[in-house]
Amino acid sequence: MRRRITTIIAIIAAVALLSSVAMATIAWQKLFNETYKPNADTALAKAKCQICHVKGAELNVYGKALDRKPATAATLKAVEKLDSDKDGFSNIEEIKAGTLPGDPKSKPAGKPKK
Ligand SMILES: [Ca+2]
């Protein structure tokens, strides 16, 4: 009986953890879309979860820059000038161009402004 209760508690804890991760992802996605309003036909808008994640809960370099920080517009703004994926374009240049700031294979056409 005690073992069954322990198992049930462990399952509840796991579900709570997974759903809090999912809720955080949804909160970030909503914030990102409200802040930057990516054009619907860009790679950025189509990427959805992959703006910050490689797959599942695993974060890409842009997601890691935001990880464990409050989901606020100020947090997004604080990483705009970084070039998280080191492709030569700052995160904000990529966001404005509709490319992915966490994927070096996705970048704006042309040369970086620097
Ligand atoms: Ca970049």
Boltz pocket constraint, residues with backbone or C-beta under 6 A from the ligand:
constraints:
  - pocket:
      binder: B
      contacts: [[A, 82], [A, 83], [A, 84], [A, 85], [A, 86], [A, 87], [A, 88], [A, 89], [A, 90], [A, 91], [A, 94], [A, 100], [A, 101], [A, 106]]
      max_distance: 6.0
